[in-house]
Amino acid sequence: MSKVTDFVERVKTERDAQILVAGILFFTIAFPVAFASAAAGVEGAGLSAVGDYVVNGEVETILLEESGEYIQDGDEWPVSQTSDAVRNEIETAGGNVIGIRITLTYDEDETASGATCGVAGGNAAADTITATLDHNEMTETGSGENPGSHTVDLTWVNLSLLDEEVISGLSGSDITDQLTAGEAGLGAYDIVIGVSAATGNAGFGCERTDNGEDVSWKIELLVLDFTVAPFIEVDATL
């Protein structure tokens, strides 16, 4: 008779074997349920209590527009976008739109003309390229000088929390609220791009002209997917 068959026969007739099997079954079922319940309780209680927390999050970008335009000196070029055009991409990224970004790139097209420009052409002057972002009465402006590029971000959640290794003095729910935009992150986004051109110096018989700049831009939505968990300090000596 095999050991398995012998044990089965013992379970049928011996009380000690029956108690052993019942105990094994109980702990096999009860322990996972108990641990899951305890973990859920810790998470729920921890997020509502003020304490120490860690946040893990990643910002994903979703392209709204990539374009460009020659903008005359002193003029402004308006651009309007909406989250409706990329709702599927937003949902795939987690649904939490926390900002909008524009990246502008521009060269220098100042020209020099005249008989002496070859030897007295002078130097071009830097132009200022500005972008202003607006969403739900929030605004952000940033400028750069050509040739070059610059980026302007308008965000409406507390992204500084992502820079903290451990966040103290807040509840997990407070942290979640400060990083979640909800419906406030959706809707229309208004952008205005402007150019202020400047003409550089030149010697006698050479004239410099700068009527504006050719500006390229990329507009992206910022979507944050994150988790909040109680901070557990591990004793490195153990």
HELIX and SHEET records of a PDB file:
HELIX    1   1 LYS A    3  THR A   13  1                                  11    
HELIX    2   2 ARG A   15  SER A   48  1                                  34    
HELIX    3   3 SER A   83  VAL A   86  5                                   4    
HELIX    4   4 ARG A   87  THR A   92  1                                   6    
HELIX    5   5 CYS A  117  ALA A  120  1                                   4    
HELIX    6   6 LEU A  159  ASP A  163  5                                   5    
HELIX    7   7 GLY A  172  LEU A  179  1                                   8    
HELIX    8   8 GLY A  182  GLY A  185  5                                   4    
SHEET    1   A 5 GLY A 148  THR A 155  0                                        
SHEET    2   A 5 VAL A  97  TYR A 106 -1                                        
SHEET    3   A 5 GLY A 212  PRO A 230 -1                                        
SHEET    4   A 5 VAL A  50  GLN A  72 -1                                        
SHEET    5   A 5 ILE A 167  SER A 171 -1                                        
SHEET    1   B 4 GLU A  76  THR A  82  0                                        
SHEET    2   B 4 ALA A 188  SER A 196 -1                                        
SHEET    3   B 4 THR A 128  HIS A 135 -1                                        
SHEET    4   B 4 MET A 138  GLU A 145 -1                                        
SHEET    1   C 2 THR A 111  SER A 113  0                                        
SHEET    2   C 2 GLU A 207  THR A 209 -1                                        
END                                                                             
